[in-house]
Amino acid sequence: MLASSFIGVVAAFLAGLFDPRVLNKAGPDWFWMGGRGDVIRNLYFRPNGRFRRYGLPALVLTLAAGSMAFYWLLQRI
């Protein structure tokens, strides 16, 4: 149940990133450990939830690189 809830939250976050009607792209504050003051959140988003200048490409690149690294690790096992 916990895993499916986590997958649902991440899927909703990713769907909200590309929906032009969603103004707060960072998602709810509880999604981030430090709320609006979270260090990782502030790398990609402004305090109002909009992306920084290169926030979206950086976030997509980070998620893609992390997924590829995870896949590479699983292949080594």
LUMLOBA-875968 format. One line per field, with one value per residue: y, z, x of N, C-alpha, C in turn; residue number from 1. Coordinates in Angstrom, 3 decimals, always signed. Layout:
n.c2 [Y, ...] $
n.c3 [Z, ...] $
n.c1 [X, ...] $
ca.c2 [Y, ...] $
ca.c3 [Z, ...] $
ca.c1 [X, ...] $
c.c2 [Y, ...] $
c.c3 [Z, ...] $
c.c1 [X, ...] $
pos [NUM, ...] $
This chain:
n.c2 [-1.184, +1.220, +1.499, +1.701, +4.075, +5.852, +5.612, +6.632, +9.331, +10.249, +9.844, +11.629, +14.015, +14.063, +14.151, +16.615, +18.308, +18.678, +19.661, +22.424, +23.899, +23.747, +25.765, +25.800, +24.179, +22.796, +21.207, +20.013, +21.382, +19.491, +17.425, +17.842, +17.500, +19.699, +21.542, +24.674, +25.717, +23.798, +22.496, +21.009, +21.379, +24.115, +24.212, +23.651, +24.978, +28.113, +30.057, +30.416, +28.187, +27.979, +27.043, +27.513, +29.265, +27.288, +25.071, +22.981, +21.480, +20.676, +19.160, +17.062, +15.949, +15.142, +13.213, +11.376, +10.620, +9.532, +7.368, +5.866, +5.264, +3.729, +1.566, +0.598, -0.205, -2.294, -4.108, -4.967, -6.559] $
n.c3 [+0.000, +0.758, -1.189, -3.544, -3.037, -3.011, -5.666, -6.963, -6.080, -7.190, -9.910, -10.252, -9.733, -11.880, -14.032, -13.563, -14.095, -16.851, -17.540, -18.758, -17.411, -14.712, -12.220, -10.015, -10.291, -8.679, -7.016, -4.060, -0.832, +1.133, -0.222, -0.427, +1.678, +3.195, +2.805, +1.383, +1.669, +0.957, -0.109, -2.470, -3.874, -4.346, -6.232, -8.692, -8.774, -8.292, -5.334, -5.570, -6.935, -9.652, -12.480, -12.480, -14.702, -16.311, -15.213, -15.858, -18.049, -16.606, -14.514, -15.952, -17.157, -14.842, -13.778, -15.892, -16.026, -13.475, -13.630, -15.648, -14.388, -12.238, -13.636, -14.811, -12.518, -11.677, -13.731, -13.227, -11.044] $
n.c1 [+0.823, +1.944, +3.938, +2.393, +1.038, +3.184, +4.056, +1.814, +1.824, +4.241, +3.679, +1.525, +2.881, +4.718, +2.922, +1.742, +3.853, +3.986, +1.537, -0.073, -2.014, -1.561, -0.340, +1.401, +4.097, +5.832, +4.448, +2.656, +3.574, +4.125, +5.237, +7.934, +10.754, +11.719, +9.740, +8.825, +11.327, +13.137, +16.248, +16.802, +14.409, +14.564, +16.580, +15.420, +12.940, +11.202, +10.307, +7.499, +6.665, +6.954, +9.016, +12.572, +14.864, +16.234, +15.067, +13.176, +14.430, +16.703, +15.596, +14.354, +16.627, +18.005, +16.205, +16.205, +18.936, +19.246, +17.471, +18.694, +21.109, +20.197, +19.097, +21.461, +22.851, +21.178, +21.597, +24.145, +23.923] $
ca.c2 [+0.000, +2.370, +1.604, +2.186, +5.484, +6.584, +5.627, +7.552, +10.708, +10.567, +9.935, +12.888, +15.073, +14.088, +14.596, +18.049, +19.063, +18.958, +20.198, +23.887, +24.522, +23.716, +26.897, +25.438, +22.975, +22.107, +20.308, +20.449, +21.579, +18.292, +16.511, +18.124, +17.336, +21.000, +22.458, +25.640, +26.011, +22.624, +22.825, +20.385, +22.060, +25.435, +24.090, +23.572, +25.799, +29.356, +29.879, +30.358, +26.910, +27.971, +26.602, +28.479, +29.427, +25.994, +24.087, +21.813, +20.588, +20.106, +18.124, +15.927, +15.342, +14.468, +12.006, +10.416, +10.103, +8.671, +6.122, +5.085, +4.762, +2.659, +0.425, +0.085, -0.936, -3.553, -5.016, -5.459, -7.494] $
ca.c3 [+0.000, +0.792, -2.491, -4.534, -2.737, -3.472, -7.129, -7.340, -5.849, -8.194, -11.206, -10.277, -9.830, -13.246, -14.911, -13.327, -14.673, -18.261, -17.732, -18.743, -16.529, -13.338, -12.017, -9.049, -10.846, -7.646, -6.279, -2.699, +0.026, +1.919, -1.071, -0.202, +3.104, +3.842, +2.365, +0.375, +1.895, +0.659, -0.953, -3.787, -4.525, -4.787, -7.400, -9.899, -8.718, -7.523, -4.153, -5.917, -7.564, -11.084, -12.780, -12.736, -16.138, -16.911, -14.239, -16.474, -18.679, -15.579, -13.805, -16.864, -17.276, -13.576, -13.683, -16.906, -15.615, -12.313, -14.093, -16.359, -13.402, -11.508, -14.560, -14.934, -11.286, -11.659, -14.695, -12.647, -9.944] $
ca.c1 [+0.000, +2.844, +4.592, +1.438, +0.805, +4.366, +4.025, +0.745, +2.270, +5.261, +3.005, +0.779, +3.883, +5.228, +1.841, +1.571, +4.969, +3.767, +0.188, +0.049, -2.996, -1.065, +0.547, +2.437, +4.709, +6.601, +3.576, +2.348, +4.749, +4.427, +5.989, +9.343, +11.092, +11.858, +8.687, +9.279, +12.732, +13.951, +17.396, +16.627, +13.285, +15.011, +17.442, +14.600, +11.736, +11.177, +9.443, +6.072, +6.359, +7.272, +10.368, +13.627, +15.092, +16.540, +14.612, +12.536, +15.419, +17.579, +14.848, +14.205, +17.945, +18.285, +15.378, +16.674, +20.246, +19.026, +16.851, +19.705, +22.063, +19.527, +19.039, +22.825, +23.153, +20.432, +22.212, +25.388, +23.621] $
c.c2 [+1.253, +2.577, +2.147, +3.656, +6.337, +6.696, +6.590, +9.007, +11.124, +10.701, +11.240, +14.084, +15.191, +14.542, +16.095, +18.894, +19.508, +19.472, +21.725, +24.587, +24.563, +24.844, +26.557, +24.116, +22.177, +21.134, +20.809, +20.529, +20.328, +17.268, +16.658, +18.080, +18.674, +21.999, +23.394, +25.980, +24.854, +22.970, +22.259, +21.057, +23.396, +25.374, +24.178, +24.585, +27.099, +29.141, +29.801, +29.079, +26.854, +27.544, +27.779, +28.468, +28.098, +24.857, +22.828, +20.925, +19.936, +18.983, +16.880, +15.199, +14.573, +13.173, +10.950, +9.798, +9.181, +7.343, +5.243, +4.497, +3.605, +1.395, -0.230, -0.718, -2.282, -4.559, -5.645, -6.518, -8.887] $
c.c3 [+0.000, -0.563, -3.542, -4.285, -3.228, -4.990, -7.626, -7.173, -6.894, -9.578, -11.317, -10.397, -11.262, -14.245, -14.770, -13.920, -16.095, -18.567, -17.667, -17.818, -15.081, -13.160, -11.071, -9.477, -9.787, -6.852, -4.872, -1.845, +0.814, +1.107, -0.852, +1.293, +3.839, +3.453, +1.288, +0.522, +1.577, -0.352, -2.362, -4.559, -5.084, -5.942, -8.696, -9.940, -7.950, -6.309, -4.472, -6.650, -9.046, -11.281, -12.839, -14.230, -16.838, -15.987, -14.859, -17.189, -17.651, -14.826, -14.676, -17.020, -16.008, -13.449, -14.691, -16.493, -14.408, -12.697, -14.818, -15.392, -12.602, -12.366, -14.707, -13.695, -11.230, -12.642, -14.141, -11.566, -10.465] $
c.c1 [+0.871, +3.511, +3.633, +1.088, +1.968, +4.376, +2.950, +1.139, +3.289, +4.628, +2.210, +1.727, +4.388, +4.161, +1.611, +2.677, +4.679, +2.366, +0.250, -0.950, -2.547, -0.059, +1.691, +3.052, +5.473, +5.746, +3.320, +3.618, +5.107, +5.215, +7.496, +9.622, +11.145, +10.794, +9.207, +10.751, +13.658, +15.044, +17.215, +15.491, +13.733, +16.010, +16.635, +13.461, +11.980, +10.281, +7.947, +5.686, +6.622, +8.727, +11.325, +13.909, +15.350, +16.107, +14.026, +13.549, +16.355, +16.878, +14.677, +15.535, +18.323, +17.498, +15.832, +18.013, +20.117, +18.408, +17.852, +20.736, +21.469, +19.441, +20.409, +23.223, +22.443, +21.018, +23.473, +25.143, +23.394] $
pos [1, 2, 3, 4, 5, 6, 7, 8, 9, 10, 11, 12, 13, 14, 15, 16, 17, 18, 19, 20, 21, 22, 23, 24, 25, 26, 27, 28, 29, 30, 31, 32, 33, 34, 35, 36, 37, 38, 39, 40, 41, 42, 43, 44, 45, 46, 47, 48, 49, 50, 51, 52, 53, 54, 55, 56, 57, 58, 59, 60, 61, 62, 63, 64, 65, 66, 67, 68, 69, 70, 71, 72, 73, 74, 75, 76, 77] $
